[in-house]
Structure formats: C-alpha cells, structure tokens
C-alpha cells in the first residue's frame, strides 16, 4: 500500500482486509468444494446401487449376484480356507401361464411377492439376485447341506402359502428349487451348473419341490412336504 493520504489506522485496516479476504473466500470455496465432492460421492454410490439392483424386484441383478458369489469363492480359495456353503436356483412355476392369463402387470406383481418371500427367509449375510426372467439365485455362505435344504424348503413352503389374488382372482404361486452344497474350493460355474441340473430334476418331477444334490444330507421330508430328489 502506498497511499500517503490515508491514516495509519486506515492503512492497517486495508492491510488486514487484504490478508483476511482471501482466507475467508478461500475457506468458503474449500467448504463448497468439499460439499460438492461429497455430493458426487453419494451420487456415485447411489448409481452403483442402481446399476447392481434389479429394478422390478429390488434384489441384485444377475451381473452383481454372480460377481459377489465369485468374489467370495475366490477369496476362500486364496486364503486356503475350508468353508461350506450352498447355491439355490429358484424358478417360478408356470410363470408364462400367469403372464398369458392375467397379463404382464400381474406377472410382475407375482415376481415382487416371490422376491419378498425369498428375502424373508434369509440371513443378512446371504446373497439373493434375480438371474433370469422368473429365476432367482440364493447363495448361502457358511451353511452345511442340511441347513441349506431347510432354507430351500422354507422358501418353497412360504411361497406356496402366499395369497395372490390379482383382481380378486385366486392365483396360487409355487416355485421349483435346485440346490447344491460345497465344503471345499469350487468355482461359480461349477456350483451353478450343479444347482441348475437339480432345478431341471425338480421341474421334471412335477415342480413345486426342492431337489438337492447328492452331496447334501437332506432330512427326510415330513408328510405333506414336497419330496426331495
């Protein structure tokens, strides 16, 4: 500053303003910048969730489901840990007939109910996703074969007991479930193929039942409960 007509006090105020103004403005700008970064991070997280979620049923989509299961199995192999678990493939019975008779809106409603019923029988650590038009996948980490069968049967029974009456017209729902368990290193492709074969067996033998792989020690079904093959 070189203003000889200014008083010493005015010069001091001008100097302080010159020093403090950038700090004040810089602090405000920094706060604004950090706030925008946080908003962008939240938006990115929300977009990631949306990208991984099936928009109809609010469970994971096929890509996200397979990625998470593969990551779990790969981590288990790398750590050379002996962990058990199971994969279930759940198929809505006669779903095409529901769409043809009642319309796609009713079919969508049925899928939402089935997804809710599946989630209601699972733990927080279990993974569920929609892996096809009317197919769902469930991964059960850390469970033994008998526990896996119990979960599968509880899902089947819960869906069979649900009331679904679109437009006042009763429409019973049921699912066929194929499952496989593992107790050692395995790939996603291997367990998916095994579970898919068991699903084919369940559908071929009349649907509305659980078919578990021979490695699983399934308890004997009670009277009235679907036969396990």
N, C-alpha and C positions, 0 to 999 in steps of 0.2 A: 504494500500500500504506500502511496506517495501523494497524499492529499494534505498539504500543509495547512489548509483552512479548516481541517477537522480537529476537533478537540481530542486530547488523549483518550478520553472515555469513549468517544465515537469510534476512534481507531481501534480500540480494544474490542468493542462490540462487533465491528466489521471483521476483525481477525477471528474472533470466536465463531461468528456466523460462517466464515469461510472454512473453518475447521470442522464444525459440527454438522453443517448441512449435508455434506457427502456421507457422513456416518449415519445420519438419520435416514436419508434417502436410500443409502446402501442397505441398511438394516431392513427397511420396508421392502425393498426389492428382493433381498435374500429370503425374507419370510414368504413373499409372494411366490418366489421361485420354488422354495421347498414345498409349499402348499400345492403348486401345480404338479410337481414331481410325485407327491403322494397321491393326488387325484389320478394321475396317469397310471401309477402302480395299481391302484384299486380297480381302475377300468381294465387294465391288462389281466388282473386276476379274474374279474368277472367274465371277461371274454374267454379266458381259459376254461372256466367252469362251463360256460355256454357251449364251447366247442367240444367239451368232453361229455355233455349230457344229451340224452335223447329228449327231444322237445316234447314228445307226447307223454311219455311215462315218467319223466324226471329221474330215471336211473341212468347209469353210464351208457354211452353208445358202444357199438362193437369195437371200434378202434381203441377207445380208452380202457375198456374192460380187458381186452387181450394184452394191452401194454402193461397194465398193472399186474396182471397174473404172471406174465413173462418176467417182469422185473422181480417179483417175489421169488419165483423159481430160480432165476439166475443168481440172485443174492444167496439163496440157500446153497446152490452148487458151489459158489465161490468160497463161502465160509465153511464148506465141507461139513455142514450140519445135517443130522438126520431128523428131518421134520416130516410129519404126516399132514395129510390134507385131502381134500376131495373137490371134484368138479361135477356140478349138476347142469344138465341141459334140460330146460323145461319148455314144452311145446303145448300151446293152447289147442285142445281137441276141436276138430270140426270148425275151425275158425272161418274158413271160406264160406261155409254154410251160413254162419252168423252174418257175414257181410252181405251175402246174396239175399237172405231172407229179410234182414232188418235194416240193412244199409250200413255204409261205412262209418257213419257217426256212432252208431251203436257198437260197431266193432271196435272203434277207438275207445269208447267208454269201457268195454269189456277188458281191453288191454290195460287200461289205467287201473281197474279194480284188481286184475291179476298181479300187476306190479306192486300195488299196495299190500296185497296179501303176502306176496313173497317177502317183501321188506319187513313185514310184521313178524316173521318167523326167524329173523336173522339177528346175529350179534353186530355190534358196531364195527368189529374188525373184518366181517365178511364183505365180499365184493359181489355186487349184482349189476348186470347190464342187459340191455336189450341187444341181442346179437343177430336178430333176423326179424322178419315181419311179425311173426307171432311166437318167436323163440326168445327165451331168456337164459342167461348163463349165471350161475352162482358158484363162487369159489369160496371154499371153507378152509382157511388155513389152520393148521394145528389140531385138527379133529381126527379121531380114529374112524375106521369103517363103520362100526355100529352107530356111532354118533351121527355120522353122515347120513346113514339110512334113516334115522329118526327125524332129522331135519327135512329130508326129502319127503318122507311120508307126512309130516306135519304140514308142509306146504301143499301137498296134493289134497289132503283132507280139508284144510282150511278153504281152499278154492272150491272144492266140491260142496261145501256147506254154505257158501255165499249165496245171497239172494240177488238175482239180476233180472229185473223185470222192466225193460225199456218200453215205455208207452203202455204199461200195465200188462204186458205180455210176458209171462214167465219164460226165462231162457236159462236153463241150468248150464253152468260152466264147469269144465273139468280140464285137467292137464295130464299129459304123459311126461314122465321124468326118467331120463337116463343118467346114471351116475357112475363114477369111477373114483377109487381112492388110491393114494400113494403113500409110501413110507420111506422113500429114498429119492435120489436125484432123478429128475424127469423133465421133459420139455413140455411146453404148452401144446404143441402139435400132437404129442403122444397121448396126453390125457384128454384132449378134445376129441381125438379120433375114437378113443375107448368109450368115452361118455356118449358120443354120437351113435356108436354101434348099439349101446344099451338102450338109447332112445328109440332106435328102429325096432328093437325087440319089444319094447313096451307098446309101441303103436301097432305092431303086427299082431300082438296077442290080445288086442281088444281095447287099448287106450285106457285112460283114467287109472293108471297104475305106475308103480316105481319099478324100474329094472336096474339092478346094481351089478357091477362087475363081480366075477368070481372071487377076486381078492378081498372083497368086502365081506365081513362076517355079519350078515343080516339076521336079526332076530326073527323068530317065527311070527308071522302075522296073526293078529287076533281075529276071531270070527267077524266077518263083515268087512275086513280090511283088504284092500287090493293085494293080490298075490305078487310076490317079488320073484322075478325070474333071474 
